[in-house]
Amino acid sequence: MKIAFLTAGGIAPCLSASIGSLIECYAEAVPDAQLIGYLNGYQGLLKGRFIEFPANDSSRANILYKYGGSPLGNSRVKLTNTEDCVQRGLVTKGDLPLEVAAKQLQKDQVTILHTIGGDDTNTMAAELAGYLSENNYDLTVVGLPKTVDNDIVPIAQSLGAATAAEQGALFFENIANENTTSTRQLIIHEVMGRHCGWLTAATAREYRRRLQDREFYPEMLISMDRWDVDAIYIPELPIDLEAESKRLKQKMNEKDGVNIFLSEGAGIETIVNEMEAKDEEVPRDAFGHVRLDEINPGLWYAKQFSKKLEAQKVLVQKSGYFARSAPANAMDLDLIKRSASLAAECGLSGQNGVVGLDEENNDELSLINFDRIKGGKPFTTDQSWFQDMLGEIY
């Protein structure tokens, strides 16, 4: 029996730990199984590049719990985008990437494939599983849902998201100290979240929770209001720039600074429309997603607010890479280990799908059919904890 793993898409604080946990599960269940990892996700699968895990060496798997990133490397490859795969040299012209990947798995004699990634990764896994089934190749594909955005349908809590929120809060604890470097300072904390504002909201919640545990010295400049969050902008809620400018200018006048938590996808449609109106090219990846790092939403909002708030200094800081690169925290580790255990069971019993907390089944950890996995799940803004937080801020 040969079991393969691959991680794909952007990294999250769960990839390394997921591999470690799966190694431990299979070492206990099928100690004689051969384990391999395709390097750099589907890119490695297409090129036949993999590493063999040392036999009978599961005792070192716990080392992986201490690291962020992926021990196998990642990439963004869409197996159904033949043109992109050809341009990148992953397949030759005339070849179908799905067929190339399927033949490689057959050549490598893989019986179980574990894909760890977001909706794009697991959508590709579904395409691959379907292609293999249609061509009578007996392979089981079991995915694990990874994304810091927490935006996979119908996953209640994706692996790595809780850690990312905690790390984003830690990041801003340091950045917030910058409010003492000048008068009338605008600080924009840009948080990952293309279509979903969950991470921005959860990061703000964790940051404000931690504020309650800190001591302040209000007789000097160290007062809670200077460190608190003044605005949360997410894709799911409209932003009235004029009304917000007036409200935030009052905040600026009162406490000499403003702190904004901004989801990178908030108002992106407006920004893209503005670029297209100027005949500027909108950069996109192989999946058609706008390259937000190149669009730079935080800078756009800084330009909208700086003059209206009469800010003397503007600071835009992105916590994305800091937060997503961390090792999994205790909450995520618990979910990762439970998910990996069920994923291994499903793999050995020949069941295809994605293992996750199914919000359409009372958040029960279960195997979810690939055809139910979709991306772009919005954050549910009517949750009491979020509404309570907005009430305190606004």
C-alpha positions in Angstrom: 0.0 0.0 0.0 1.3 3.4 -0.9 -0.2 6.6 0.6 0.6 10.0 -0.8 0.2 13.5 0.6 0.2 16.9 -1.0 -0.4 20.5 0.2 -1.4 23.2 -2.1 -2.6 26.9 -2.3 -1.5 29.5 0.2 0.0 28.2 3.4 -1.9 28.1 6.7 -1.0 27.2 10.3 -2.0 23.5 9.9 -0.1 22.0 6.9 2.9 20.8 8.7 0.9 19.5 11.7 -1.6 17.8 9.4 1.2 15.8 7.7 2.7 14.9 11.1 -0.7 13.7 12.4 -1.4 11.6 9.3 2.0 10.0 9.6 1.2 9.0 13.2 -2.2 7.7 12.2 -0.9 5.5 9.4 2.1 4.3 11.5 -0.4 2.9 14.0 -3.0 1.5 11.5 -0.8 0.2 8.7 2.9 0.3 9.8 4.1 -1.4 6.6 2.5 1.2 4.3 4.9 3.3 2.2 4.4 7.1 2.6 5.4 9.7 0.0 4.8 13.4 -0.3 4.5 15.2 -3.7 6.7 18.3 -3.6 5.0 21.7 -4.2 1.4 20.4 -4.5 -0.1 19.5 -7.8 3.1 20.9 -9.5 5.1 18.0 -8.0 2.4 15.5 -9.0 2.4 16.7 -12.6 6.2 16.5 -12.7 6.5 13.3 -10.7 8.6 14.9 -8.0 8.1 13.4 -4.5 10.0 12.4 -1.4 9.7 9.1 0.4 9.2 9.3 4.1 11.6 7.4 6.2 10.2 3.9 7.1 9.3 3.3 10.7 10.2 6.8 11.7 6.9 8.1 13.0 8.5 9.0 16.4 9.8 12.2 14.8 6.5 13.2 13.3 5.8 15.4 16.3 8.6 17.7 15.1 6.2 18.8 12.4 3.8 20.2 15.1 6.3 22.8 15.9 6.5 24.3 12.4 4.4 26.5 10.2 4.5 26.4 6.5 4.5 23.0 4.6 7.2 20.4 4.9 6.4 19.5 1.3 6.1 22.9 -0.3 3.1 24.5 -2.0 2.0 25.9 -5.3 -1.1 27.2 -7.0 -2.0 24.9 -10.0 -5.4 24.5 -11.6 -5.5 21.0 -13.3 -8.3 22.1 -15.5 -6.5 25.2 -16.7 -4.5 23.5 -19.5 -3.1 26.7 -21.0 -1.6 27.9 -17.7 -0.1 24.5 -17.1 1.5 24.5 -20.5 2.8 28.1 -20.1 4.4 27.1 -16.8 6.1 24.1 -18.3 4.1 21.6 -16.1 2.8 19.7 -19.1 3.6 19.7 -22.8 1.3 21.1 -25.3 -1.4 18.6 -26.3 -1.5 17.0 -22.9 -4.4 17.3 -20.4 -3.1 18.1 -16.9 -5.8 15.8 -15.3 -4.7 12.9 -17.4 -1.0 13.6 -16.7 -1.7 13.7 -12.9 -3.8 10.5 -13.1 -1.1 8.6 -15.0 1.5 9.8 -12.6 -0.5 8.4 -9.6 -0.9 5.1 -11.5 2.8 5.0 -12.3 3.7 5.7 -8.6 1.2 3.0 -7.6 -0.6 5.3 -5.1 -3.6 3.8 -3.4 -4.6 6.7 -1.1 -4.1 10.4 -1.8 -4.5 13.1 0.9 -4.9 16.6 -0.3 -4.6 19.4 2.2 -5.8 22.8 1.0 -8.6 25.2 0.5 -11.6 25.0 -1.8 -9.4 25.2 -5.0 -7.2 22.4 -3.8 -10.1 20.1 -2.9 -12.1 21.0 -6.0 -9.1 19.9 -8.0 -9.0 16.7 -5.9 -12.6 16.1 -6.8 -11.9 16.6 -10.5 -9.0 14.1 -10.2 -11.0 11.5 -8.2 -13.8 11.7 -10.8 -11.3 11.3 -13.7 -9.7 8.3 -12.1 -13.0 6.7 -11.4 -14.2 7.2 -14.9 -11.0 5.5 -16.1 -11.3 2.6 -13.7 -8.3 3.4 -11.5 -8.9 2.5 -7.9 -7.7 5.4 -5.9 -9.1 7.0 -2.8 -8.8 10.7 -2.4 -9.4 12.3 1.0 -9.0 16.0 1.6 -8.5 18.2 4.7 -9.8 21.8 4.6 -7.2 24.4 5.0 -7.7 28.2 4.8 -7.1 31.1 7.1 -10.1 32.8 5.6 -12.5 30.1 7.0 -14.5 30.4 3.8 -15.1 26.8 2.7 -18.7 25.6 2.2 -19.9 23.7 4.3 -16.9 23.7 6.7 -17.8 25.3 10.1 -14.1 25.8 11.1 -11.3 25.3 8.6 -7.9 24.1 9.8 -5.5 26.9 10.7 -8.0 29.7 10.9 -8.1 30.0 14.7 -4.3 30.2 14.8 -4.2 32.9 12.1 -6.7 35.0 14.1 -4.6 34.7 17.3 -1.4 35.5 15.4 -3.0 38.5 13.7 -3.9 39.8 17.2 -0.3 39.4 18.4 0.9 41.2 15.3 -1.2 44.2 15.9 -0.3 44.3 19.6 3.1 45.4 18.5 2.0 47.6 15.5 -0.4 49.5 17.8 2.5 50.9 19.7 3.3 52.9 16.6 0.5 55.3 17.6 3.0 57.0 19.9 5.4 57.9 17.0 3.4 60.9 15.8 0.3 63.0 16.3 -2.9 62.3 14.3 -1.8 58.8 13.1 -4.0 56.5 11.0 -3.1 52.8 11.3 -4.7 50.3 8.9 -4.3 46.7 9.8 -4.9 44.7 6.5 -6.0 41.2 7.2 -6.4 38.3 4.8 -9.9 37.5 3.6 -10.8 37.8 -0.1 -14.5 37.1 0.0 -15.0 36.4 3.7 -14.5 38.8 6.6 -14.3 36.0 9.3 -10.6 36.3 9.9 -10.7 40.1 10.2 -13.6 39.9 12.7 -12.0 37.0 14.6 -8.6 38.8 14.7 -10.3 42.0 16.1 -12.2 39.9 18.6 -9.0 38.2 19.8 -7.1 41.5 19.9 -9.7 43.2 21.9 -10.0 40.3 24.3 -6.3 40.5 24.9 -6.6 44.2 25.5 -8.8 43.4 28.5 -5.9 41.6 30.2 -3.4 44.5 29.8 -2.6 47.2 32.2 -2.7 50.8 30.9 -1.2 54.1 32.2 -3.9 56.7 31.1 -2.1 59.5 32.8 0.5 59.2 30.0 -0.3 58.3 26.4 -0.9 54.6 27.3 -4.7 54.5 27.4 -7.0 51.7 26.2 -8.8 53.9 23.7 -5.6 54.7 21.8 -5.0 50.9 21.4 -8.6 49.9 20.7 -10.1 49.2 17.3 -12.1 52.1 15.7 -13.4 50.4 12.6 -13.8 46.9 11.1 -14.3 46.7 7.3 -15.2 43.3 5.7 -16.6 42.3 2.3 -20.0 41.4 3.7 -20.9 44.8 4.9 -21.2 48.1 2.9 -18.8 50.9 3.7 -20.1 54.5 3.5 -16.8 56.3 3.1 -18.3 59.8 3.7 -20.1 58.8 6.9 -17.1 56.9 8.1 -14.8 59.8 7.4 -16.8 62.0 9.6 -17.1 59.5 12.4 -13.4 58.6 12.3 -12.3 62.3 12.1 -14.2 62.7 15.4 -12.2 59.8 16.8 -9.0 61.3 15.5 -9.8 64.6 17.2 -10.6 62.8 20.5 -7.7 60.5 20.9 -5.1 61.6 18.3 -5.2 58.4 16.3 -7.4 55.9 14.5 -7.0 52.1 14.2 -8.8 50.3 11.3 -9.0 46.5 10.8 -9.5 45.9 7.1 -10.3 42.7 5.3 -8.2 42.7 2.1 -11.4 41.9 0.1 -13.5 44.7 1.5 -14.5 47.1 -1.3 -12.4 45.2 -3.9 -15.1 45.5 -6.5 -14.9 49.3 -6.3 -11.1 49.2 -6.6 -11.2 46.9 -9.6 -13.9 49.0 -11.3 -11.8 52.1 -10.7 -8.7 50.4 -12.3 -10.7 49.2 -15.3 -12.1 52.6 -15.8 -8.6 53.9 -16.1 -7.7 51.0 -18.6 -5.3 49.6 -16.0 -4.7 45.8 -16.1 -6.1 43.9 -13.2 -3.6 41.2 -12.2 -5.1 37.7 -11.7 -3.8 34.2 -10.9 -4.4 30.9 -12.7 -7.8 30.5 -10.9 -8.9 34.0 -12.0 -8.6 35.5 -8.6 -7.5 39.1 -8.4 -3.9 39.3 -7.0 -4.7 41.3 -3.9 -1.1 41.9 -3.0 -0.6 43.8 -6.2 -3.9 45.6 -5.9 -3.0 46.8 -2.4 -6.4 47.5 -0.8 -4.9 48.9 2.4 -3.1 51.7 0.5 -6.3 52.5 -1.4 -8.2 53.0 1.8 -5.3 55.0 3.2 -5.7 57.4 0.3 -9.4 57.7 0.8 -9.1 58.6 4.5 -5.8 60.4 5.1 -6.9 63.9 3.9 -10.4 63.6 5.3 -9.1 62.7 8.7 -6.3 65.2 8.5 -3.9 62.4 9.3 -0.3 63.5 9.8 1.0 60.0 9.4 -0.5 56.9 7.7 0.7 53.4 8.4 -0.6 50.4 6.4 0.5 47.0 7.8 -0.4 43.5 6.6 -0.4 40.7 9.1 -1.2 38.0 6.4 2.2 36.4 6.0 3.0 36.6 9.7 -0.3 35.0 10.7 -0.5 32.3 8.1 3.1 31.1 8.6 2.7 30.3 12.3 2.6 26.7 13.7 -0.8 25.5 14.8 -2.0 26.6 18.2 -3.6 24.2 20.8 -7.1 24.7 19.5 -6.1 24.0 15.9 -3.9 21.0 16.9 -6.8 19.4 18.6 -9.0 19.8 15.5 -6.1 18.7 13.2 -5.5 15.5 15.1 -9.2 14.5 15.2 -9.5 15.4 11.5 -6.4 13.4 10.5 -7.6 10.4 12.4 -10.9 10.3 10.6 -9.2 11.1 7.2 -6.9 8.0 7.7 -9.9 5.9 8.5 -11.8 7.0 5.4 -8.7 6.5 3.3 -8.3 2.9 4.5 -12.0 2.2 3.9 -12.0 3.6 0.4 -14.2 6.6 1.0 -13.6 9.8 -1.1 -14.4 13.3 0.3 -13.2 16.0 2.6 -13.1 15.6 6.4 -14.3 18.6 8.3 -16.8 20.1 10.7 -20.0 19.9 8.7 -22.1 23.0 9.5 -25.1 21.4 7.7 -24.9 18.5 10.1 -24.6 20.2 13.5 -20.9 20.9 13.0 -20.2 17.2 13.3 -16.7 16.1 12.2 -17.5 13.9 9.2 -16.6 13.0 5.6 -18.2 15.4 3.2 -18.8 14.6 -0.4 -16.5 16.5 -2.8 -19.5 17.9 -4.7 -20.6 19.8 -1.6 -17.3 21.6 -1.2 -17.3 25.2 -2.5 -15.3 28.4 -1.9 -16.4 31.9 -1.2 -18.5 31.2 1.9 -19.4 34.6 3.4 -19.0 35.4 7.1 -22.3 35.4 8.9 -22.5 38.9 10.3 -25.5 38.5 12.5 -23.7 36.3 15.0 -24.1 37.8 18.5 -20.4 38.1 19.3 -19.8 40.1 16.2 -22.8 42.3 16.6 -21.8 42.9 20.2 -18.3 43.9 19.2 -19.6 46.3 16.5 -21.9 47.9 19.1 -18.9 48.5 21.4 -16.8 50.0 18.6 -19.4 52.1 16.8 
